[in-house]
Amino acid sequence: MWKVISIIHMANQVLSIKFDDGTKKEIDFAPFIGNGISAALRDEEFFRQVQIDCGGGIYWPNGFDFCPNYLHDEVPAVSLSRT
């Protein structure tokens, strides 16, 4: 099982995530935000409250969370244009 070891907020709903195997991914969470519990993540201030849980996944104060294996193996990385 992979573990998230660091998170950096990049822009909007994009996080740079580093895993315990050295993998680093920039992930856009906007496609995961809909109605219900995930709706709170539209607010950037709330989105920035993301934390790493004791199992190595990530979560927000309202309980919305992601498994580290899913983030590592299934969610594609994005490229951010830098100017």
N, C-alpha and C positions, 0 to 999 in steps of 0.2 A: 504494500500500500504506500502510495506517495504521500508526502506531507508538504503543505505550503509553509515556507519559512520566512517569507517577507512579501509585503504588499505595498505598492506605491500607486497612489491615485494619479493618473495621467491627464485625463480630460473627460468631461461629461461623465459617461458611465463606463469608462475604460480604466482597467487596472493593469499594472505590470505586476505579475506574480512570479515569484521564484520558488522552485520546488527543491526538496532535499537531495535530488539527484543532479542538481545544477541547471536543470531546464529552466528557462525564463520565457514567459509568454506575455504578450499584451493582449488582453481579452476585452472585447466590447460586450458588456452585459445588457445593452439596450434591447436586443432581441428576446431576452428573458423577462422583461418587464411588461406586465399586462395589468389586469385587474386584480383585486384581492390583495393578498399579503405583499406581493411584489410591487404594487403601485407606489408604495412609499419611496422606492428607489429612484423614482423620477426626480425627486428633490435632491439636488447635488449635495447639499449640506448633510442630509440623511445618508446618502450614498457613501460619503466619506467616512462614515462611522463603521465601516467594515472592519472586522477583526478576524484573527486566526483562532479557531477553537482548539481544544485540547487534543482532538483527533487529527489535526492537520488540515481540516477543511476551513472554509470561510463562512462567516455569518454576519448578519446585521441585528441590531437590538430588537427588532420585531420578530425574530426567529427565522427569517428567510435565510436559507443556507445552501451551500454547494459542497458536494463530496470532492475531495482532492483528486481521486482517481478519474472522475468524470472531467474535471477541469484539465487534468494532465493529458488524458488519452483521447477524449472525445470532442472537446471544444476547440475550434480552430483559433489560431492567433490572428491578430489583425496587424496591418502596417499603418502606423500613423505618419501622415506627411508632416515633416518638420521644415519650418521656414526660418 
